[in-house]
Amino acid sequence: MSTRVVVTGGSGFLGSLLARRLLAEPVALGGAAPVDIDELTVIDLIAPPDDVRADRRVRSVVADLSSAFGDLGEVDAVFHLAGVVSGAAEADFDLGMRTNVDGTRSVLEYGRRHAVAPLVVFSSSGAVFGSDPAIGPIGKVDDDTLPRPQSSYGIQKFIAEQLVADYTRKGFVRGRSVRPMTVSVRPGRPNA
């Protein structure tokens, strides 16, 4: 049985690192025993880096999330990293909603069509937390800290987390939401 994985936003900074890792060594998906990835589909608005694209197991889909899943068939896991980041989501509300909320729904609906619920790992953001003028700074964030987004981006990511939770509750996907730390300095041209 072959193991098939999708990475949305797979041409970006974190997506490329994840794609390389998935291709390099066996990976435990959703608590199962480690397996080799037989097919990795990278979905993004641009093609993945040359070294990723050169691997015979990689399929590149250059498309918006609304049209990317048409002929992919079923997969074992989706790592959903695609998104419009904070500054761009704040500057262009419609783009942020279309990408961060509607794009996440596209991923979840793709998973919902599977005969066996795939693992869906959603990359959220610490932007779901924020200080509330009535309460003050949030201080230390732990498992009991309530989200209080203070930006369109934070709200969009929080909405997407709730969608992942509900699709998981319904058994459509086996969802996980993670909140990676903010990358404040990285090589290359700055994004929005």
Disulfide bonds with the S-S distance in Angstrom:
none
